[in-house]
């Protein structure tokens, strides 16, 4: 059976630049796509790509913790979305009740406060801001391309939090933001104890997001009956 180092050796053809591009794609999907299944798959891919990048900077065991963390968080959020009927909320147009509450409008959708063209423009501006910040204030101890990925994840996570009031979608933005911070902090702290503690914090946060998503989804469905 191949070891972790053997697997990483086989993946050496994936450069830092290509891996960072994966971060742009996965986080961009979370910010632009309403479908919760696509968003969760993008979040899982984000954890995998982050773990791969960290495997080039720190011990492979530390990077593996990040991937395992994502493998636990994403199924937890998937079950919460299924149980709360969140797929119905993300696939239907805003109801009259949600319009009055400020969650949508007659031509908009329930998940995001704004339509797709505005979100594309906002994501483009965030990308430009990340590039400018990375050139003006480069992050120490990590390669410039990885620093760009850190800025991107943190800024796009903040953007997602501003674009939605839904606990599940907003939770994905918060987890994305924390992934950017994790990508920055892990090369500075190589302790396995700290890595496991950080994983526990993220799992507890994901549990809180799942609980809020279930409560909000069930409550919304009862109100619309």
Secondary structure as the mmCIF struct_conf table of DSSP 4:
data_model
#
loop_
_struct_conf.conf_type_id
_struct_conf.id
_struct_conf.beg_label_comp_id
_struct_conf.beg_label_asym_id
_struct_conf.beg_label_seq_id
_struct_conf.end_label_comp_id
_struct_conf.end_label_asym_id
_struct_conf.end_label_seq_id
HELX_RH_AL_P HELX_RH_AL_P1 UNK A 4 UNK A 10
TURN_TY1_P TURN_TY1_P1 UNK A 11 UNK A 13
BEND BEND1 UNK A 14 UNK A 14
HELX_RH_AL_P HELX_RH_AL_P2 UNK A 16 UNK A 32
HELX_RH_AL_P HELX_RH_AL_P3 UNK A 36 UNK A 55
TURN_TY1_P TURN_TY1_P2 UNK A 56 UNK A 57
BEND BEND2 UNK A 58 UNK A 58
HELX_RH_AL_P HELX_RH_AL_P4 UNK A 60 UNK A 84
TURN_TY1_P TURN_TY1_P3 UNK A 85 UNK A 85
HELX_RH_AL_P HELX_RH_AL_P5 UNK A 86 UNK A 91
BEND BEND3 UNK A 92 UNK A 92
STRN STRN1 UNK A 93 UNK A 93
HELX_LH_PP_P HELX_LH_PP_P1 UNK A 94 UNK A 95
HELX_RH_AL_P HELX_RH_AL_P6 UNK A 96 UNK A 100
TURN_TY1_P TURN_TY1_P4 UNK A 101 UNK A 102
BEND BEND4 UNK A 103 UNK A 103
TURN_TY1_P TURN_TY1_P5 UNK A 106 UNK A 107
BEND BEND5 UNK A 108 UNK A 108
STRN STRN2 UNK A 109 UNK A 109
BEND BEND6 UNK A 110 UNK A 111
STRN STRN3 UNK A 112 UNK A 112
BEND BEND7 UNK A 113 UNK A 114
HELX_RH_AL_P HELX_RH_AL_P7 UNK A 116 UNK A 136
BEND BEND8 UNK A 137 UNK A 137
HELX_LH_PP_P HELX_LH_PP_P2 UNK A 138 UNK A 139
TURN_TY1_P TURN_TY1_P6 UNK A 140 UNK A 141
BEND BEND9 UNK A 142 UNK A 142
HELX_RH_AL_P HELX_RH_AL_P8 UNK A 144 UNK A 163
STRN STRN4 UNK A 164 UNK A 164
HELX_RH_AL_P HELX_RH_AL_P9 UNK A 167 UNK A 185
TURN_TY1_P TURN_TY1_P7 UNK A 186 UNK A 188
HELX_RH_AL_P HELX_RH_AL_P10 UNK A 192 UNK A 223
TURN_TY1_P TURN_TY1_P8 UNK A 224 UNK A 224
#
